[in-house]
Amino acid sequence: MSFRTSALALLVACGSSSQTPVEPAMPPVEEPVAETPPAPEPTAPERPSTPIADQYREVAQKIIAAAEKDDGGWKKLQHLTDHIGHRISGSPALDRATAWAIAAMKADGHESVHGEKVMVPKWVRGEEWGRITAPVERPLVLLQLGNSAATPAKGLTAPVVVATSFDELGKLDVKGKIVLFNHPMRPWNEKEGPGYGEAVEYRNKGPSKASQLGAAAVLVRTVSNTSLRSPHTGNTKFEAGVKPIPAAAISIEDAELIARLAAEGEKVTVALRTSGKLHKDVPSENVIAEIRGRDKPDEVVVLGGHIDSWDVGQGAHDDGGGCVITMQALTVLRQLGLTPRRTIRVVLFTNEENGLKGAKQYVIDHAAEMDRHVLALEADTGVFAPRGFEISGDADAIRRATDIASLLEPIGASRMDFADAGADVGELVAKKVVGLGLSMDSSTYFDYHHSQADTLDKIRPEDLRRDIAAVAVMVYVIADMPDRLGVGVAPPEKK
């Protein structure tokens, strides 16, 4: 009740009804306190405009649904890995793989299926053996590096010097010795991805640098951050005029053992015997197949991977999976009866691993139509859950591709990053073609890469299906939309 009502009630209660009640003094009037307005409801950030995706949402859903039910990609990959296996350039296995790919894409009903001749290097691994001979006796697990030279027939035994960097190498006396590059690869993290690009320089350039200083041979700590005494091979490059020397990757465990012994002041010696040899170039081929465009057939969207692999494991992640992703993306579109404005062309490049001869020859063979290439998409990061794409293109290409990638939100593949799109398509990006590289969860890729562990059992069928879906949607929309995507621009190299 009010203060006034309370005072009057008190006087009546005291028996003062015969007297005129005295009005009590009024208290000062208090200003009403303004109520704090409620905080506005939080609003979601405004979504970017997606005019291209809006036109293709229904067809994208159909493509994704079809790809997620499809088992043709898995059957292809199983045949390639289990029945053909690893496929190094110049090998009979690579010849069988290209013949199989041609037959498979003809069976799927594609147009213009054929091979285009490429001369490729032929490096044969041969025998490889190694052992620590002092101060303890221990066998070494090793894989020769591609392009490296053989030891003398009876092998070589020499003291080991350990370098963790190229700067450290320059301060060491390595003449007549075996150099061990014990440089760890940074572990994968979500922000920066794998540390492969920095660590692989010791495999690529280390043997050449050591040879220039008079080293007898090189051992490289395997380029991985996970190991169960499992070395990873790869190519090495000797500069013009530098004598090739024996070079091999050894396991992390063996590299650490040698480094610990050396740090204790022990004189470590290693015996090696290898017979790897580089032969004359031999013929191989890029494999081509198309869905011919309905309105602009002379404009081309390229997608592909590399059909060769290293001569260990099965080449399942690198890059059998990439080849099958792109082959089956084309097949899913054909099965749905989708014919875009432009031609979609699968190119399975040969010799990515130790020469890039396939990518270089494709640019030469198709020079007359290079200005009509709209896109070059590469799948060469294994087969894992897709996250999106890495694009080598101008601002217009990035804007349009980001718009299209929003169609892939249902499968978690809508990310678009300005980055290197891949080694094979890099040859086309240099000709101003926009490059796209399929990006995925690569946290475990380098556990298997270039090793005996690169086998089919490391791949999940559901990841393969979603990778196929992501590629099929991107290439169909880019091939069908009225305008061209943009201009290819290579991103700056990471330092």
TORRO-592768 format. One record per residue (C-alpha): residue in one letter; chain; x, z, y. Coordinates in Angstrom, 2 decimals, padded with zeros to 5 digits. Example, Ala and Ser with C-alpha at 12.3 -4.5 7.8 and 13.67 -1.06 7.14 Angstrom:
<aa A ch A east 012.30 up 007.80 north -004.50>
<aa S ch A east 013.67 up 007.14 north -001.06>
***
This chain:
<aa M ch A east 000.00 up 000.00 north 000.00>
<aa S ch A east 000.99 up -000.30 north 003.72>
<aa F ch A east 002.52 up 002.52 north 005.82>
<aa R ch A east -000.65 up 002.59 north 008.05>
<aa T ch A east -002.98 up 003.15 north 005.11>
<aa S ch A east -000.78 up 005.95 north 003.79>
<aa A ch A east -000.94 up 007.94 north 007.13>
<aa L ch A east -004.72 up 007.75 north 007.47>
<aa A ch A east -005.19 up 008.89 north 003.92>
<aa L ch A east -003.02 up 011.94 north 004.62>
<aa L ch A east -005.12 up 013.06 north 007.65>
<aa V ch A east -008.38 up 012.82 north 005.73>
<aa A ch A east -006.91 up 014.86 north 002.93>
<aa C ch A east -006.03 up 017.70 north 005.44>
<aa G ch A east -009.70 up 018.16 north 006.63>
<aa S ch A east -009.26 up 016.70 north 010.11>
<aa S ch A east -012.48 up 014.68 north 010.12>
<aa S ch A east -013.89 up 016.54 north 013.28>
<aa Q ch A east -011.05 up 015.41 north 015.40>
<aa T ch A east -010.26 up 011.97 north 016.60>
<aa P ch A east -007.51 up 010.84 north 014.44>
<aa V ch A east -004.30 up 010.20 north 016.26>
<aa E ch A east -002.80 up 006.84 north 015.65>
<aa P ch A east 000.63 up 007.29 north 014.17>
<aa A ch A east 003.56 up 005.50 north 015.75>
<aa M ch A east 004.08 up 002.10 north 014.24>
<aa P ch A east 007.42 up 001.47 north 012.64>
<aa P ch A east 009.45 up -001.42 north 013.94>
<aa V ch A east 008.40 up -004.72 north 012.46>
<aa E ch A east 011.01 up -005.97 north 009.99>
<aa E ch A east 011.91 up -009.65 north 010.04>
<aa P ch A east 011.01 up -011.31 north 006.76>
<aa V ch A east 014.06 up -012.13 north 004.66>
<aa A ch A east 014.25 up -015.81 north 003.88>
<aa E ch A east 014.34 up -016.51 north 000.18>
<aa T ch A east 017.40 up -018.38 north -001.14>
<aa P ch A east 016.22 up -021.80 north -002.29>
<aa P ch A east 016.78 up -022.47 north -005.98>
<aa A ch A east 019.92 up -024.40 north -006.87>
<aa P ch A east 019.23 up -028.08 north -007.47>
<aa E ch A east 019.03 up -029.14 north -011.08>
<aa P ch A east 022.36 up -030.64 north -012.25>
<aa T ch A east 022.20 up -034.41 north -012.49>
<aa A ch A east 024.14 up -036.60 north -014.87>
<aa P ch A east 026.74 up -038.82 north -013.24>
<aa E ch A east 025.37 up -042.23 north -012.42>
<aa R ch A east 026.00 up -044.66 north -015.25>
<aa P ch A east 027.86 up -047.82 north -014.33>
<aa S ch A east 025.78 up -050.95 north -014.12>
<aa T ch A east 025.73 up -052.98 north -017.34>
<aa P ch A east 024.07 up -056.32 north -016.49>
<aa I ch A east 025.84 up -058.19 north -019.31>
<aa A ch A east 025.14 up -055.54 north -021.94>
<aa D ch A east 021.50 up -055.37 north -020.87>
<aa Q ch A east 021.08 up -059.01 north -021.84>
<aa Y ch A east 022.65 up -058.55 north -025.27>
<aa R ch A east 021.46 up -055.10 north -026.35>
<aa E ch A east 019.03 up -056.35 north -028.98>
<aa V ch A east 021.43 up -058.80 north -030.59>
<aa A ch A east 024.23 up -056.21 north -030.53>
<aa Q ch A east 022.02 up -053.78 north -032.43>
<aa K ch A east 021.37 up -056.47 north -035.05>
<aa I ch A east 025.10 up -057.17 north -035.42>
<aa I ch A east 025.96 up -053.49 north -035.79>
<aa A ch A east 023.17 up -052.92 north -038.33>
<aa A ch A east 024.27 up -055.92 north -040.39>
<aa A ch A east 027.96 up -054.95 north -040.33>
<aa E ch A east 027.24 up -051.35 north -041.36>
<aa K ch A east 025.41 up -052.59 north -044.48>
<aa D ch A east 027.99 up -055.23 north -045.35>
<aa D ch A east 030.42 up -054.84 north -048.25>
<aa G ch A east 032.03 up -058.28 north -048.03>
<aa G ch A east 034.90 up -056.99 north -045.91>
<aa W ch A east 035.78 up -054.29 north -048.42>
<aa K ch A east 035.72 up -056.79 north -051.28>
<aa K ch A east 038.07 up -059.08 north -049.36>
<aa L ch A east 040.49 up -056.27 north -048.55>
<aa Q ch A east 040.48 up -055.02 north -052.12>
<aa H ch A east 041.36 up -058.47 north -053.42>
<aa L ch A east 044.10 up -059.01 north -050.84>
<aa T ch A east 045.75 up -055.65 north -051.48>
<aa D ch A east 045.24 up -055.16 north -055.23>
<aa H ch A east 045.62 up -058.75 north -056.43>
<aa I ch A east 048.20 up -060.10 north -053.93>
<aa G ch A east 049.81 up -057.00 north -052.44>
<aa H ch A east 052.61 up -056.94 north -049.85>
<aa R ch A east 053.44 up -060.27 north -048.23>
<aa I ch A east 056.77 up -060.58 north -046.42>
<aa S ch A east 057.53 up -063.84 north -044.60>
<aa G ch A east 058.96 up -066.51 north -046.85>
<aa S ch A east 057.68 up -064.93 north -050.06>
<aa P ch A east 055.47 up -066.44 north -052.76>
<aa A ch A east 053.04 up -063.56 north -052.13>
<aa L ch A east 052.53 up -064.71 north -048.53>
<aa D ch A east 051.83 up -068.23 north -049.77>
<aa R ch A east 049.20 up -066.82 north -052.15>
<aa A ch A east 047.67 up -064.82 north -049.31>
<aa T ch A east 047.27 up -067.79 north -046.98>
<aa A ch A east 045.80 up -069.90 north -049.80>
<aa W ch A east 043.35 up -067.08 north -050.60>
<aa A ch A east 042.31 up -066.72 north -046.96>
<aa I ch A east 041.59 up -070.45 north -046.66>
<aa A ch A east 039.50 up -070.38 north -049.83>
<aa A ch A east 037.63 up -067.22 north -048.76>
<aa M ch A east 036.69 up -068.60 north -045.34>
<aa K ch A east 035.59 up -071.92 north -046.81>
<aa A ch A east 033.40 up -069.99 north -049.26>
<aa D ch A east 031.82 up -068.16 north -046.31>
<aa G ch A east 030.79 up -071.50 north -044.82>
<aa H ch A east 033.04 up -071.58 north -041.76>
<aa E ch A east 034.04 up -074.77 north -039.99>
<aa S ch A east 037.45 up -076.36 north -039.51>
<aa V ch A east 039.11 up -074.12 north -042.11>
<aa H ch A east 042.74 up -075.13 north -042.53>
<aa G ch A east 046.36 up -074.05 north -042.35>
<aa E ch A east 048.80 up -075.01 north -039.59>
<aa K ch A east 052.47 up -075.21 north -040.60>
<aa V ch A east 054.96 up -072.68 north -039.24>
<aa M ch A east 058.63 up -072.31 north -040.15>
<aa V ch A east 059.40 up -068.64 north -040.75>
<aa P ch A east 062.47 up -066.52 north -041.55>
<aa K ch A east 063.09 up -065.48 north -045.13>
<aa W ch A east 064.80 up -062.11 north -045.54>
<aa V ch A east 065.10 up -060.81 north -049.11>
<aa R ch A east 065.58 up -057.06 north -049.61>
<aa G ch A east 067.45 up -057.01 north -052.90>
<aa E ch A east 069.16 up -053.84 north -054.13>
<aa E ch A east 069.30 up -050.64 north -052.06>
<aa W ch A east 070.93 up -047.37 north -053.00>
<aa G ch A east 072.41 up -044.42 north -051.16>
<aa R ch A east 073.91 up -040.98 north -051.78>
<aa I ch A east 075.47 up -038.11 north -049.84>
<aa T ch A east 078.84 up -037.63 north -051.53>
<aa A ch A east 080.26 up -034.72 north -049.48>
<aa P ch A east 080.13 up -031.83 north -048.78>
<aa V ch A east 077.24 up -031.80 north -051.30>
<aa E ch A east 075.98 up -034.40 north -053.75>
<aa R ch A east 072.45 up -035.55 north -052.92>
<aa P ch A east 070.59 up -038.84 north -053.50>
<aa L ch A east 069.19 up -040.59 north -050.40>
<aa V ch A east 065.77 up -042.23 north -050.29>
<aa L ch A east 066.13 up -045.34 north -048.13>
<aa L ch A east 064.64 up -048.71 north -047.21>
<aa Q ch A east 066.81 up -051.44 north -045.72>
<aa L ch A east 065.82 up -052.71 north -042.29>
<aa G ch A east 064.78 up -056.33 north -042.06>
<aa N ch A east 067.50 up -058.69 north -040.79>
<aa S ch A east 070.24 up -056.23 north -041.75>
<aa A ch A east 073.32 up -057.33 north -043.68>
<aa A ch A east 074.44 up -056.45 north -047.19>
<aa T ch A east 077.25 up -054.04 north -047.98>
<aa P ch A east 080.22 up -055.33 north -050.01>
<aa A ch A east 079.19 up -055.92 north -053.62>
<aa K ch A east 080.70 up -052.61 north -054.70>
<aa G ch A east 079.14 up -050.77 north -051.77>
<aa L ch A east 080.81 up -048.76 north -049.04>
<aa T ch A east 081.59 up -045.08 north -048.56>
<aa A ch A east 082.31 up -043.70 north -045.10>
<aa P ch A east 082.02 up -040.54 north -042.99>
<aa V ch A east 078.79 up -040.07 north -041.04>
<aa V ch A east 078.50 up -039.37 north -037.31>
<aa V ch A east 075.16 up -038.20 north -035.94>
<aa A ch A east 073.66 up -039.38 north -032.64>
<aa T ch A east 070.31 up -038.32 north -031.23>
<aa S ch A east 070.36 up -040.81 north -028.35>
<aa F ch A east 072.09 up -043.97 north -027.17>
<aa D ch A east 073.91 up -041.95 north -024.51>
<aa E ch A east 075.31 up -039.70 north -027.22>
<aa L ch A east 076.32 up -042.73 north -029.28>
<aa G ch A east 078.51 up -043.97 north -026.44>
<aa K ch A east 080.50 up -040.72 north -026.48>
<aa L ch A east 081.29 up -040.79 north -030.20>
<aa D ch A east 084.11 up -042.40 north -032.16>
<aa V ch A east 082.12 up -044.53 north -034.63>
<aa K ch A east 084.67 up -047.13 north -035.66>
<aa G ch A east 084.60 up -047.61 north -039.44>
<aa K ch A east 081.93 up -044.91 north -039.80>
<aa I ch A east 078.25 up -044.75 north -040.66>
<aa V ch A east 076.07 up -043.86 north -037.67>
<aa L ch A east 072.95 up -041.80 north -038.26>
<aa F ch A east 070.39 up -042.02 north -035.46>
<aa N ch A east 068.52 up -038.74 north -035.88>
<aa H ch A east 066.00 up -039.23 north -033.09>
<aa P ch A east 062.61 up -037.58 north -033.80>
<aa M ch A east 059.37 up -039.41 north -033.05>
<aa R ch A east 057.04 up -037.48 north -030.76>
<aa P ch A east 053.88 up -036.31 north -032.57>
<aa W ch A east 050.59 up -038.04 north -031.77>
<aa N ch A east 048.37 up -036.49 north -029.11>
<aa E ch A east 044.99 up -037.47 north -027.67>
<aa K ch A east 046.28 up -038.19 north -024.16>
<aa E ch A east 049.39 up -040.25 north -024.93>
<aa G ch A east 048.73 up -041.46 north -028.47>
<aa P ch A east 051.69 up -041.95 north -030.83>
<aa G ch A east 055.35 up -041.68 north -029.82>
<aa Y ch A east 056.22 up -044.84 north -031.73>
<aa G ch A east 057.17 up -047.06 north -028.78>
<aa E ch A east 060.04 up -044.84 north -027.67>
<aa A ch A east 061.34 up -043.86 north -031.12>
<aa V ch A east 061.29 up -047.39 north -032.57>
<aa E ch A east 064.02 up -048.47 north -030.14>
<aa Y ch A east 066.56 up -046.75 north -032.40>
<aa R ch A east 065.46 up -048.96 north -035.30>
<aa N ch A east 065.22 up -052.12 north -033.18>
<aa K ch A east 068.45 up -051.80 north -031.16>
<aa G ch A east 070.47 up -049.05 north -032.80>
<aa P ch A east 072.28 up -051.13 north -035.46>
<aa S ch A east 073.30 up -053.75 north -032.89>
<aa K ch A east 074.64 up -051.12 north -030.48>
<aa A ch A east 076.52 up -049.36 north -033.27>
<aa S ch A east 078.01 up -052.63 north -034.53>
<aa Q ch A east 079.33 up -053.40 north -031.05>
<aa L ch A east 081.24 up -050.10 north -031.20>
<aa G ch A east 082.74 up -050.90 north -034.62>
<aa A ch A east 080.40 up -048.93 north -036.92>
<aa A ch A east 080.43 up -049.87 north -040.61>
<aa A ch A east 076.71 up -049.23 north -041.18>
<aa V ch A east 073.69 up -047.49 north -039.69>
<aa L ch A east 071.10 up -045.06 north -041.00>
<aa V ch A east 067.96 up -044.49 north -038.92>
<aa R ch A east 065.69 up -041.47 north -039.18>
<aa T ch A east 062.40 up -043.00 north -040.27>
<aa V ch A east 060.05 up -043.82 north -037.40>
<aa S ch A east 057.27 up -041.41 north -038.25>
<aa N ch A east 056.56 up -037.76 north -037.64>
<aa T ch A east 055.20 up -037.06 north -041.13>
<aa S ch A east 057.24 up -037.45 north -044.29>
<aa L ch A east 057.25 up -036.54 north -047.95>
<aa R ch A east 060.71 up -038.09 north -048.35>
<aa S ch A east 059.07 up -041.42 north -047.56>
<aa P ch A east 061.10 up -043.79 north -045.37>
<aa H ch A east 059.49 up -046.54 north -043.29>
<aa T ch A east 061.09 up -049.96 north -042.98>
<aa G ch A east 060.87 up -052.48 north -040.12>
<aa N ch A east 062.87 up -055.12 north -038.37>
<aa T ch A east 066.12 up -054.72 north -036.49>
<aa K ch A east 067.66 up -057.16 north -034.02>
<aa F ch A east 071.32 up -057.97 north -033.58>
<aa E ch A east 072.21 up -059.40 north -030.19>
<aa A ch A east 073.81 up -062.84 north -030.00>
<aa G ch A east 077.45 up -062.62 north -030.98>
<aa V ch A east 077.09 up -059.17 north -032.59>
<aa K ch A east 078.06 up -058.90 north -036.25>
<aa P ch A east 075.09 up -057.84 north -038.45>
<aa I ch A east 075.90 up -054.70 north -040.43>
<aa P ch A east 074.05 up -052.84 north -043.21>
<aa A ch A east 071.18 up -050.75 north -041.81>
<aa A ch A east 068.53 up -048.65 north -043.51>
<aa A ch A east 065.80 up -046.13 north -042.73>
<aa I ch A east 066.09 up -042.77 north -044.46>
<aa S ch A east 063.51 up -040.02 north -044.80>
<aa I ch A east 063.12 up -037.29 north -042.19>
<aa E ch A east 064.19 up -034.73 north -044.77>
<aa D ch A east 067.44 up -036.55 north -045.55>
<aa A ch A east 068.20 up -037.15 north -041.87>
<aa E ch A east 067.70 up -033.47 north -041.10>
<aa L ch A east 069.93 up -032.42 north -044.00>
<aa I ch A east 072.79 up -034.64 north -042.84>
<aa A ch A east 072.35 up -033.42 north -039.25>
<aa R ch A east 072.44 up -029.75 north -040.29>
<aa L ch A east 075.58 up -030.22 north -042.36>
<aa A ch A east 077.30 up -032.05 north -039.50>
<aa A ch A east 076.26 up -029.35 north -037.02>
<aa E ch A east 078.01 up -026.78 north -039.22>
<aa G ch A east 081.24 up -028.73 north -038.81>
<aa E ch A east 081.15 up -030.19 north -042.30>
<aa K ch A east 082.58 up -033.67 north -042.91>
<aa V ch A east 079.61 up -035.59 north -044.30>
<aa T ch A east 080.25 up -038.78 north -046.25>
<aa V ch A east 077.67 up -041.22 north -047.58>
<aa A ch A east 077.92 up -044.03 north -050.13>
<aa L ch A east 075.67 up -047.09 north -049.64>
<aa R ch A east 075.00 up -050.26 north -051.56>
<aa T ch A east 072.58 up -052.89 north -050.26>
<aa S ch A east 072.16 up -056.61 north -050.83>
<aa G ch A east 069.59 up -057.67 north -048.23>
<aa K ch A east 070.13 up -061.26 north -047.09>
<aa L ch A east 068.69 up -063.59 north -044.46>
<aa H ch A east 068.11 up -067.11 north -045.81>
<aa K ch A east 067.19 up -070.36 north -044.08>
<aa D ch A east 063.72 up -070.64 north -042.56>
<aa V ch A east 060.97 up -071.76 north -044.93>
<aa P ch A east 057.46 up -073.16 north -044.37>
<aa S ch A east 054.41 up -070.92 north -044.02>
<aa E ch A east 051.15 up -071.35 north -042.11>
<aa N ch A east 048.69 up -069.88 north -039.67>
<aa V ch A east 045.17 up -069.89 north -041.12>
<aa I ch A east 042.30 up -071.15 north -038.92>
<aa A ch A east 038.48 up -070.99 north -039.23>
<aa E ch A east 035.68 up -071.41 north -036.67>
<aa I ch A east 032.07 up -071.08 north -035.67>
<aa R ch A east 031.72 up -074.10 north -033.41>
<aa G ch A east 030.12 up -073.35 north -030.04>
<aa R ch A east 026.70 up -074.86 north -029.23>
<aa D ch A east 027.14 up -075.65 north -025.49>
<aa K ch A east 030.83 up -075.25 north -024.66>
<aa P ch A east 032.60 up -075.98 north -027.94>
<aa D ch A east 035.87 up -076.82 north -026.20>
<aa E ch A east 036.14 up -073.28 north -024.79>
<aa V ch A east 037.64 up -070.93 north -027.38>
<aa V ch A east 037.49 up -067.23 north -028.17>
<aa V ch A east 040.31 up -066.34 north -030.60>
<aa L ch A east 040.32 up -063.31 north -032.87>
<aa G ch A east 042.77 up -062.46 north -035.60>
<aa G ch A east 045.46 up -060.35 north -037.20>
<aa H ch A east 048.72 up -061.13 north -039.02>
<aa I ch A east 048.60 up -062.16 north -042.66>
<aa D ch A east 052.22 up -061.19 north -043.41>
<aa S ch A east 053.34 up -057.63 north -044.10>
<aa W ch A east 056.49 up -055.77 north -045.03>
<aa D ch A east 057.54 up -055.88 north -048.67>
<aa V ch A east 056.51 up -052.30 north -049.49>
<aa G ch A east 053.13 up -050.75 north -050.24>
<aa Q ch A east 050.21 up -053.17 north -050.12>
<aa G ch A east 050.09 up -054.04 north -046.42>
<aa A ch A east 046.58 up -052.55 north -046.31>
<aa H ch A east 046.60 up -051.01 north -042.82>
<aa D ch A east 049.32 up -053.34 north -041.50>
<aa D ch A east 047.74 up -055.81 north -041.30>
<aa G ch A east 045.54 up -056.72 north -044.22>
<aa G ch A east 042.80 up -054.66 north -042.63>
<aa G ch A east 043.13 up -056.47 north -039.31>
<aa C ch A east 042.84 up -059.86 north -041.01>
<aa V ch A east 039.75 up -058.80 north -042.94>
<aa I ch A east 038.13 up -057.22 north -039.86>
<aa T ch A east 038.32 up -060.52 north -038.01>
<aa M ch A east 037.45 up -062.69 north -041.02>
<aa Q ch A east 034.36 up -060.62 north -041.78>
<aa A ch A east 033.30 up -060.37 north -038.12>
<aa L ch A east 033.00 up -064.16 north -038.16>
<aa T ch A east 031.10 up -064.04 north -041.46>
<aa V ch A east 028.60 up -061.44 north -040.21>
<aa L ch A east 027.82 up -063.63 north -037.18>
<aa R ch A east 027.36 up -066.67 north -039.41>
<aa Q ch A east 025.11 up -064.78 north -041.81>
<aa L ch A east 022.93 up -063.72 north -038.87>
<aa G ch A east 022.70 up -067.34 north -037.69>
<aa L ch A east 024.33 up -066.53 north -034.36>
<aa T ch A east 025.99 up -069.56 north -032.74>
<aa P ch A east 027.36 up -068.72 north -029.28>
<aa R ch A east 027.95 up -071.06 north -026.35>
<aa R ch A east 031.70 up -071.17 north -027.02>
<aa T ch A east 033.70 up -071.65 north -030.19>
<aa I ch A east 034.85 up -068.50 north -031.99>
<aa R ch A east 038.12 up -069.12 north -033.85>
<aa V ch A east 039.78 up -066.82 north -036.36>
<aa V ch A east 043.58 up -067.16 north -036.44>
<aa L ch A east 045.51 up -065.30 north -039.12>
<aa F ch A east 049.02 up -065.39 north -037.68>
<aa T ch A east 052.03 up -065.58 north -039.96>
<aa N ch A east 055.38 up -063.80 north -039.44>
<aa E ch A east 054.44 up -061.09 north -036.96>
<aa E ch A east 056.67 up -058.51 north -038.62>
<aa N ch A east 060.06 up -060.17 north -038.27>
<aa G ch A east 059.81 up -063.03 north -035.84>
<aa L ch A east 056.38 up -063.74 north -034.26>
<aa K ch A east 056.87 up -067.34 north -035.29>
<aa G ch A east 053.17 up -067.80 north -036.04>
<aa A ch A east 052.02 up -066.68 north -032.59>
<aa K ch A east 054.65 up -068.82 north -030.88>
<aa Q ch A east 053.77 up -071.89 north -032.95>
<aa Y ch A east 050.06 up -071.48 north -032.25>
<aa V ch A east 050.70 up -071.67 north -028.50>
<aa I ch A east 052.79 up -074.82 north -029.02>
<aa D ch A east 050.22 up -076.46 north -031.33>
<aa H ch A east 047.31 up -075.69 north -029.00>
<aa A ch A east 049.04 up -076.21 north -025.66>
<aa A ch A east 046.60 up -078.96 north -024.64>
<aa E ch A east 043.63 up -076.58 north -024.87>
<aa M ch A east 045.32 up -073.39 north -023.68>
<aa D ch A east 043.48 up -073.42 north -020.33>
<aa R ch A east 040.21 up -073.44 north -022.29>
<aa H ch A east 041.03 up -070.25 north -024.20>
<aa V ch A east 038.74 up -067.52 north -022.87>
<aa L ch A east 039.90 up -064.56 north -024.96>
<aa A ch A east 042.46 up -063.60 north -027.61>
<aa L ch A east 041.51 up -060.48 north -029.61>
<aa E ch A east 043.90 up -058.84 north -032.05>
<aa A ch A east 043.28 up -056.23 north -034.75>
<aa D ch A east 046.64 up -054.70 north -035.68>
<aa T ch A east 046.37 up -050.91 north -035.47>
<aa G ch A east 045.22 up -050.17 north -039.00>
<aa V ch A east 041.70 up -049.40 north -040.20>
<aa F ch A east 040.37 up -046.17 north -038.75>
<aa A ch A east 037.30 up -045.09 north -036.78>
<aa P ch A east 037.03 up -047.48 north -033.78>
<aa R ch A east 037.33 up -046.07 north -030.26>
<aa G ch A east 037.18 up -049.24 north -028.16>
<aa F ch A east 039.70 up -051.78 north -026.92>
<aa E ch A east 042.92 up -052.18 north -024.97>
<aa I ch A east 042.73 up -055.03 north -022.50>
<aa S ch A east 045.38 up -057.19 north -020.89>
<aa G ch A east 043.42 up -058.74 north -018.05>
<aa D ch A east 042.63 up -058.74 north -014.35>
<aa A ch A east 040.11 up -056.48 north -012.61>
<aa D ch A east 037.25 up -058.91 north -013.24>
<aa A ch A east 038.03 up -059.06 north -016.96>
<aa I ch A east 038.24 up -055.27 north -017.16>
<aa R ch A east 034.89 up -054.85 north -015.36>
<aa R ch A east 033.08 up -057.34 north -017.59>
<aa A ch A east 034.68 up -056.10 north -020.81>
<aa T ch A east 033.80 up -052.49 north -019.94>
<aa D ch A east 030.20 up -053.58 north -019.39>
<aa I ch A east 030.09 up -055.28 north -022.81>
<aa A ch A east 031.82 up -052.39 north -024.57>
<aa S ch A east 028.95 up -050.09 north -023.57>
<aa L ch A east 027.00 up -051.82 north -026.37>
<aa L ch A east 029.30 up -050.06 north -028.82>
<aa E ch A east 028.43 up -046.50 north -027.77>
<aa P ch A east 026.32 up -045.99 north -030.93>
<aa I ch A east 029.48 up -046.35 north -033.06>
<aa G ch A east 031.81 up -044.53 north -030.67>
<aa A ch A east 033.76 up -047.64 north -029.66>
<aa S ch A east 033.00 up -048.10 north -025.96>
<aa R ch A east 036.38 up -047.16 north -024.45>
<aa M ch A east 038.25 up -049.83 north -022.46>
<aa D ch A east 041.87 up -049.19 north -021.39>
<aa F ch A east 044.26 up -051.42 north -019.45>
<aa A ch A east 047.11 up -051.69 north -021.94>
<aa D ch A east 049.06 up -054.05 north -024.18>
<aa A ch A east 046.62 up -055.92 north -026.42>
<aa G ch A east 049.08 up -056.70 north -029.23>
<aa A ch A east 052.17 up -058.65 north -030.22>
<aa D ch A east 050.56 up -061.87 north -031.49>
<aa V ch A east 048.05 up -062.25 north -028.64>
<aa G ch A east 050.81 up -061.39 north -026.17>
<aa E ch A east 051.93 up -065.01 north -026.49>
<aa L ch A east 048.49 up -066.11 north -025.23>
<aa V ch A east 048.32 up -063.43 north -022.51>
<aa A ch A east 051.53 up -064.96 north -021.14>
<aa K ch A east 049.46 up -068.15 north -020.72>
<aa K ch A east 046.82 up -066.23 north -018.68>
<aa V ch A east 044.40 up -065.74 north -021.59>
<aa V ch A east 042.69 up -062.33 north -021.53>
<aa G ch A east 043.93 up -060.17 north -024.42>
<aa L ch A east 041.95 up -057.51 north -026.27>
<aa G ch A east 043.36 up -055.17 north -028.90>
<aa L ch A east 041.06 up -053.18 north -031.17>
<aa S ch A east 041.73 up -049.49 north -030.50>
<aa M ch A east 040.98 up -046.72 north -032.98>
<aa D ch A east 041.83 up -043.19 north -033.99>
<aa S ch A east 045.52 up -043.78 north -034.69>
<aa S ch A east 046.51 up -040.16 north -035.26>
<aa T ch A east 047.64 up -040.84 north -038.85>
<aa Y ch A east 048.54 up -044.55 north -038.67>
<aa F ch A east 052.30 up -043.99 north -038.52>
<aa D ch A east 052.17 up -041.77 north -041.60>
<aa Y ch A east 051.64 up -045.00 north -043.60>
<aa H ch A east 053.02 up -047.78 north -041.38>
<aa H ch A east 055.77 up -049.93 north -043.03>
<aa S ch A east 055.98 up -047.60 north -046.03>
<aa Q ch A east 055.13 up -047.47 north -049.73>
<aa A ch A east 052.08 up -045.41 north -048.71>
<aa D ch A east 050.35 up -048.32 north -046.92>
<aa T ch A east 047.79 up -048.81 north -049.69>
<aa L ch A east 044.04 up -049.40 north -049.95>
<aa D ch A east 043.21 up -045.80 north -050.87>
<aa K ch A east 044.19 up -044.75 north -047.33>
<aa I ch A east 041.22 up -046.70 north -045.89>
<aa R ch A east 037.62 up -045.53 north -045.64>
<aa P ch A east 035.01 up -048.28 north -046.16>
<aa E ch A east 032.81 up -046.90 north -043.38>
<aa D ch A east 035.67 up -047.23 north -040.87>
<aa L ch A east 036.23 up -050.83 north -041.94>
<aa R ch A east 032.54 up -051.65 north -041.45>
<aa R ch A east 032.46 up -050.15 north -037.96>
<aa D ch A east 035.64 up -051.97 north -036.96>
<aa I ch A east 034.00 up -055.22 north -038.07>
<aa A ch A east 030.90 up -054.34 north -036.04>
<aa A ch A east 032.92 up -053.60 north -032.89>
<aa V ch A east 034.86 up -056.87 north -033.08>
<aa A ch A east 031.79 up -058.95 north -033.94>
<aa V ch A east 029.81 up -057.64 north -030.95>
<aa M ch A east 032.66 up -058.11 north -028.46>
<aa V ch A east 033.57 up -061.65 north -029.49>
<aa Y ch A east 029.96 up -062.82 north -029.75>
<aa V ch A east 028.98 up -061.63 north -026.27>
<aa I ch A east 032.17 up -062.95 north -024.66>
<aa A ch A east 031.71 up -066.29 north -026.42>
<aa D ch A east 028.04 up -066.50 north -025.44>
<aa M ch A east 027.79 up -065.15 north -021.87>
<aa P ch A east 027.45 up -067.79 north -019.13>
<aa D ch A east 030.65 up -066.96 north -017.22>
<aa R ch A east 034.22 up -066.68 north -018.43>
<aa L ch A east 035.66 up -063.22 north -018.85>
<aa G ch A east 038.56 up -063.32 north -016.38>
<aa V ch A east 042.32 up -063.93 north -016.36>
<aa G ch A east 044.97 up -062.49 north -018.66>
<aa V ch A east 047.39 up -060.04 north -017.06>
<aa A ch A east 050.01 up -058.14 north -019.02>
<aa P ch A east 050.14 up -054.42 north -018.20>
<aa P ch A east 053.46 up -052.94 north -017.06>
<aa E ch A east 055.75 up -051.84 north -019.87>
<aa K ch A east 055.76 up -048.13 north -020.61>
<aa K ch A east 059.07 up -046.46 north -019.75>
***
